[in-house]
C-alpha cells in the first residue's frame, strides 16, 4: 500500500527533469490524491442526500464527484507527460466548481462569505506551489492574475447572487473594511508563500550548485586517482626492471668475479712458473756456462750437452707459460 502511494506521488517525475520540475509534479500529485480523499470523506459524512434516486439529486451534489474526476484526470495527465495541462485544468476548475457555481446555484449560502475568500487565498497558494515563476512565467502570472481578479470581485459576486441577506450581514459584508481585510490576508499569505518558495528554490539551487561542485571535485579526485594508479603501475614496472637489472648485475658480477678468480688463479700459476720452474733451468744454464768457462775441451762438450737439455726444458716451460697466458 505504501509503495503504491509513493508511486502515485512520484507519478510523471523523471530523473532527466530539473529538481524544481519534479518537486512541482510531486506537489500536484499530493493535491490530486489528497483532495479526492477529503471530498470522499465529506460525502460519506453526509451520505443521506446521496442515497436518493439520481433524478432527484441536485447539481451541487455532483460537484465533489466532478472535482474528484478532474483530480484523477490530472493525475493521469502527469503520468503521460502532460503535467502542465493537468495543472491548468485543476487550477481553473477548482474555484469554479467549489465556489462560484455553488454561489450561483445556491444563492450565496451564508458560510461562503468566509469560505469563498479563504478558498481564493488557498487557491493562490496552490498556484505558487504548482507553477514556476521562472520556467512557466507566462502561465504563472496569468493564473495569479485570474486568482487576483476573483479576489477583487469576491464581495461583489457574493452580493450579486445573494437571495436573502439580513441587514446585519449586509453591514458587515458591504463594509469596505471587510474587503480590505480579504485583500490584506490575501497579500499577506501570498507574499509569505512567495518568499518561502523563493527561499526553498534558492536553497535547492545552492544544494544543486554544491552537488555540482562536489561532482566536479569527485571527478577531479577520480582523475588524480587514475593518474596515481598509472604512476603506481609505472613505478611497479620500474621496480621490476630495476629488480631484473639487479639480478642481471649480480649474475654479471658473479660471472666476472669467477672469471677474475680464474685469471687470478692463472696469474698465480704463471707467477709460480716464473718464480720456480722457469728460474730453475735458467739458473742451471747460467751455472753451466760459468762452469764451461773454466773447463777443458773434453768437459766443455759434456757441459754443452747438459746446456742443451736445460734449454729444451726451458723451451718446454716457456710453451707451458704461453698456454696459461692464452687461456
C-alpha positions as CSV (number, residue, x, y, z in Angstrom):
1,X,0.0,0.0,0.0
2,X,2.8,2.4,1.0
3,X,4.7,1.5,-2.2
4,X,1.5,2.2,-4.3
5,X,1.0,5.6,-2.6
6,X,4.7,6.5,-3.2
7,X,4.4,5.5,-6.8
8,X,1.3,7.8,-7.2
9,X,3.1,10.7,-5.5
10,X,6.0,10.4,-7.9
11,X,3.8,9.9,-11.0
12,X,5.3,11.6,-14.0
13,X,8.6,12.5,-12.4
14,X,11.7,11.8,-14.3
15,X,15.4,11.8,-13.4
16,X,16.1,13.8,-16.5
17,X,13.8,16.7,-15.3
18,X,15.1,19.6,-13.2
19,X,14.6,19.2,-9.4
20,X,12.1,22.1,-9.4
21,X,10.0,20.5,-12.1
22,X,9.9,17.2,-10.2
23,X,9.0,18.9,-7.0
24,X,6.0,20.7,-8.6
25,X,4.9,17.4,-10.0
26,X,5.1,15.8,-6.6
27,X,3.1,18.8,-5.1
28,X,0.5,18.4,-7.7
29,X,0.2,14.7,-7.2
30,X,-0.2,15.1,-3.5
31,X,-3.1,17.6,-4.1
32,X,-4.7,15.2,-6.7
33,X,-4.5,12.4,-4.2
34,X,-5.4,14.3,-1.0
35,X,-8.5,16.2,-2.3
36,X,-10.4,13.2,-3.6
37,X,-9.9,11.5,-0.2
38,X,-11.1,14.6,1.6
39,X,-14.1,15.0,-0.7
40,X,-15.0,11.3,-0.4
41,X,-14.9,11.7,3.4
42,X,-17.2,14.7,3.1
43,X,-19.7,12.6,1.0
44,X,-19.5,9.7,3.5
45,X,-20.1,12.0,6.5
46,X,-23.2,13.4,4.8
47,X,-24.3,10.4,2.8
48,X,-28.0,10.6,3.2
49,X,-28.6,13.2,0.5
50,X,-26.7,11.0,-2.0
51,X,-29.0,7.9,-1.3
52,X,-31.8,9.4,-3.4
53,X,-32.5,8.3,-6.9
54,X,-30.2,10.0,-9.5
55,X,-33.1,12.1,-10.9
56,X,-33.8,13.6,-7.5
57,X,-30.1,14.6,-6.9
58,X,-29.3,18.3,-7.0
59,X,-26.5,19.7,-9.2
60,X,-24.3,20.8,-6.3
61,X,-24.2,17.2,-5.1
62,X,-22.2,16.2,-8.2
63,X,-19.6,18.9,-7.6
64,X,-17.4,16.7,-5.4
65,X,-17.7,13.8,-7.9
66,X,-16.7,16.1,-10.8
67,X,-13.7,17.5,-8.8
68,X,-12.6,14.0,-7.9
69,X,-12.8,13.1,-11.6
70,X,-10.7,16.2,-12.5
71,X,-8.1,15.2,-9.9
72,X,-7.9,11.7,-11.4
73,X,-7.6,13.1,-15.0
74,X,-4.9,15.5,-13.9
75,X,-3.0,12.6,-12.2
76,X,-3.2,10.7,-15.4
77,X,-2.0,13.7,-17.4
78,X,1.0,13.8,-15.1
79,X,1.7,10.2,-15.9
80,X,1.7,10.7,-19.7
81,X,3.8,13.8,-19.6
82,X,1.1,16.4,-19.9
83,X,1.5,17.8,-16.4
84,X,1.0,21.4,-17.4
85,X,-2.4,20.7,-19.0
86,X,-3.5,18.8,-15.9
87,X,-2.4,21.6,-13.5
88,X,-4.1,24.3,-15.5
89,X,-7.3,22.2,-15.7
90,X,-7.3,21.7,-11.9
91,X,-6.4,25.3,-11.0
92,X,-9.1,26.8,-13.3
93,X,-11.8,24.3,-12.4
94,X,-11.3,24.3,-8.7
95,X,-12.6,27.8,-7.8
96,X,-15.4,27.5,-10.4
97,X,-16.6,24.1,-9.1
98,X,-16.0,24.6,-5.4
99,X,-17.1,28.2,-5.1
100,X,-18.6,30.1,-8.0
101,X,-21.0,27.5,-9.2
102,X,-22.3,26.8,-5.7
103,X,-22.7,30.5,-5.0
104,X,-24.7,31.0,-8.2
105,X,-26.7,27.8,-7.8
106,X,-27.4,28.0,-4.1
107,X,-27.8,31.8,-4.0
108,X,-24.7,32.6,-1.8
109,X,-25.0,30.4,1.3
110,X,-24.0,32.4,4.4
111,X,-20.9,30.3,5.1
112,X,-19.5,31.2,1.7
113,X,-18.8,34.8,2.9
114,X,-15.9,33.2,4.7
115,X,-15.3,30.1,2.7
116,X,-15.0,31.9,-0.7
117,X,-12.3,34.4,0.3
118,X,-10.4,31.8,2.3
119,X,-10.7,29.4,-0.7
120,X,-9.3,32.0,-3.0
121,X,-6.3,32.5,-0.7
122,X,-5.7,28.8,-0.7
123,X,-6.1,28.9,-4.5
124,X,-3.3,31.4,-4.7
125,X,-1.1,29.1,-2.6
126,X,-1.8,26.2,-4.9
127,X,-0.7,28.4,-7.9
128,X,2.5,29.3,-6.1
129,X,3.2,25.6,-5.3
130,X,2.2,24.0,-8.7
131,X,3.7,26.5,-11.1
132,X,7.2,28.0,-11.5
133,X,7.5,31.8,-11.9
134,X,10.9,31.1,-13.6
135,X,10.3,28.4,-16.2
136,X,6.5,28.9,-16.5
137,X,6.3,32.6,-16.1
138,X,3.5,33.4,-18.5
139,X,1.2,30.7,-17.1
140,X,2.1,31.5,-13.6
141,X,1.3,35.2,-13.8
142,X,-1.8,34.7,-15.9
143,X,-3.2,32.3,-13.3
144,X,-2.2,34.6,-10.5
145,X,-3.9,37.5,-12.2
146,X,-7.1,35.3,-12.7
147,X,-7.0,34.5,-9.0
148,X,-6.5,38.1,-8.0
149,X,-9.4,39.2,-10.2
150,X,-11.6,36.6,-8.4
151,X,-10.4,38.1,-5.1
152,X,-11.1,41.7,-6.2
153,X,-14.6,40.7,-7.3
154,X,-15.3,38.2,-4.5
155,X,-17.6,40.5,-2.4
156,X,-19.5,41.7,-5.5
157,X,-20.0,38.1,-6.6
158,X,-21.3,37.1,-3.1
159,X,-23.7,40.1,-3.0
160,X,-24.8,39.7,-6.6
161,X,-26.2,36.2,-6.1
162,X,-27.4,36.7,-2.6
163,X,-31.1,36.0,-2.4
164,X,-32.0,37.0,1.2
165,X,-29.4,38.9,3.1
166,X,-30.0,40.3,6.6
167,X,-29.2,43.9,7.3
168,X,-26.6,42.9,9.9
169,X,-24.8,40.7,7.4
170,X,-25.1,43.4,4.7
171,X,-23.5,45.9,7.1
172,X,-20.6,43.5,7.7
173,X,-20.0,42.4,4.1
174,X,-20.7,45.7,2.4
175,X,-18.3,47.5,4.7
176,X,-15.1,48.4,2.9
177,X,-13.0,47.0,5.8
178,X,-14.4,43.6,5.1
179,X,-13.0,43.8,1.6
180,X,-9.7,45.3,2.8
181,X,-9.3,42.5,5.3
182,X,-9.7,40.0,2.5
183,X,-7.1,41.8,0.4
184,X,-4.8,42.1,3.4
185,X,-4.9,38.4,4.2
186,X,-4.6,37.5,0.5
187,X,-1.5,39.7,0.1
188,X,-0.1,38.5,3.4
189,X,-0.4,34.8,2.7
190,X,0.6,35.2,-1.0
191,X,3.7,37.2,-0.1
192,X,4.6,34.7,2.7
193,X,4.3,31.7,0.4
194,X,6.1,33.6,-2.4
195,X,9.1,34.2,-0.1
196,X,9.0,30.7,1.3
197,X,9.0,29.1,-2.1
198,X,11.7,31.5,-3.3
199,X,13.9,30.6,-0.3
200,X,13.3,26.9,-0.9
201,X,14.2,27.3,-4.6
202,X,17.3,29.3,-3.7
203,X,18.2,26.6,-1.2
204,X,17.8,23.9,-3.8
205,X,19.8,25.9,-6.3
206,X,22.6,26.2,-3.7
207,X,22.3,22.5,-3.0
208,X,22.4,21.8,-6.7
209,X,25.5,24.0,-7.1
210,X,27.1,22.4,-4.2
211,X,26.4,18.9,-5.6
212,X,27.8,20.1,-8.9
213,X,31.0,21.3,-7.2
214,X,31.2,18.0,-5.3
215,X,30.7,16.1,-8.5
216,X,33.4,18.1,-10.2
217,X,35.7,17.6,-7.3
218,X,34.8,13.9,-7.3
219,X,35.7,13.7,-11.0
220,X,38.9,15.6,-10.3
221,X,39.8,13.2,-7.4
222,X,38.9,10.2,-9.7
223,X,41.2,11.6,-12.4
224,X,44.0,12.1,-9.8
225,X,43.4,8.6,-8.5
226,X,43.7,7.3,-12.1
227,X,46.9,9.3,-12.6
228,X,48.3,7.9,-9.3
229,X,47.2,4.4,-10.3
230,X,49.1,4.8,-13.6
231,X,52.1,6.3,-11.8
232,X,52.0,3.4,-9.3
233,X,51.9,0.9,-12.2
234,X,54.8,2.7,-13.8
235,X,56.7,2.6,-10.5
236,X,55.9,-1.1,-10.2
237,X,57.2,-1.7,-13.8
238,X,60.3,0.4,-13.0
239,X,60.9,-1.5,-9.8
240,X,60.5,-4.8,-11.7
241,X,63.0,-3.5,-14.3
242,X,65.4,-2.4,-11.5
243,X,65.0,-5.8,-9.8
244,X,65.7,-7.5,-13.1
245,X,68.7,-5.3,-13.7
246,X,69.9,-6.0,-10.1
247,X,69.6,-9.7,-10.7
248,X,71.4,-9.5,-14.0
249,X,74.0,-7.3,-12.4
250,X,74.5,-9.8,-9.6
251,X,74.8,-12.6,-12.2
252,X,77.3,-10.4,-14.2
253,X,79.3,-9.6,-11.1
254,X,79.3,-13.3,-10.1
255,X,80.4,-14.2,-13.6
256,X,83.1,-11.5,-13.7
257,X,84.2,-12.5,-10.2
258,X,84.5,-16.1,-11.3
259,X,86.4,-15.0,-14.4
260,X,88.7,-12.8,-12.3
261,X,89.2,-15.7,-9.9
262,X,90.2,-18.0,-12.8
263,X,92.5,-15.3,-14.2
264,X,94.0,-14.7,-10.7
265,X,94.5,-18.5,-10.5
266,X,96.2,-18.4,-13.9
267,X,98.3,-15.5,-12.8
268,X,99.3,-17.3,-9.6
269,X,100.2,-20.3,-11.7
270,X,102.1,-18.1,-14.1
271,X,103.9,-16.4,-11.2
272,X,104.7,-19.9,-9.8
273,X,106.2,-20.9,-13.1
274,X,108.1,-17.7,-13.4
275,X,109.4,-17.8,-9.8
276,X,110.2,-21.5,-9.6
277,X,110.0,-23.7,-12.6
278,X,111.3,-21.2,-15.2
279,X,114.0,-19.8,-12.9
280,X,115.4,-23.3,-12.1
281,X,116.6,-24.2,-15.6
282,X,117.7,-20.6,-16.2
283,X,119.9,-20.7,-13.1
284,X,121.3,-24.2,-14.2
285,X,122.1,-22.9,-17.7
286,X,123.8,-19.9,-16.2
287,X,125.8,-22.1,-13.8
288,X,126.8,-24.5,-16.6
289,X,128.0,-21.6,-18.8
290,X,130.1,-20.3,-15.9
291,X,131.5,-23.8,-15.4
292,X,132.3,-24.1,-19.1
293,X,134.4,-21.0,-18.9
294,X,136.9,-22.7,-16.6
295,X,136.7,-26.3,-18.1
296,X,138.9,-28.0,-20.6
297,X,137.7,-29.1,-24.0
298,X,136.6,-32.5,-23.1
299,X,134.5,-31.2,-20.2
300,X,133.1,-28.4,-22.4
301,X,131.5,-30.9,-24.8
302,X,129.7,-32.6,-21.8
303,X,128.6,-29.2,-20.4
304,X,127.2,-28.2,-23.9
305,X,125.1,-31.4,-23.8
306,X,123.8,-30.5,-20.4
307,X,123.1,-27.0,-21.5
308,X,121.1,-28.3,-24.5
309,X,119.0,-30.4,-22.1
310,X,118.3,-27.4,-19.9
311,X,117.4,-25.3,-23.0
312,X,114.9,-27.9,-24.1
313,X,113.4,-27.9,-20.6
314,X,113.3,-24.1,-20.6
315,X,111.6,-24.2,-24.0
316,X,109.0,-26.6,-22.7
317,X,108.3,-24.4,-19.7
318,X,108.0,-21.3,-21.9
319,X,105.4,-23.0,-24.1
320,X,103.5,-24.0,-20.9
321,X,103.6,-20.4,-19.8
322,X,102.3,-19.3,-23.2
323,X,99.4,-21.8,-22.9
324,X,98.5,-20.5,-19.5
325,X,98.6,-16.9,-20.7
326,X,96.5,-17.7,-23.8
327,X,93.8,-19.4,-21.6
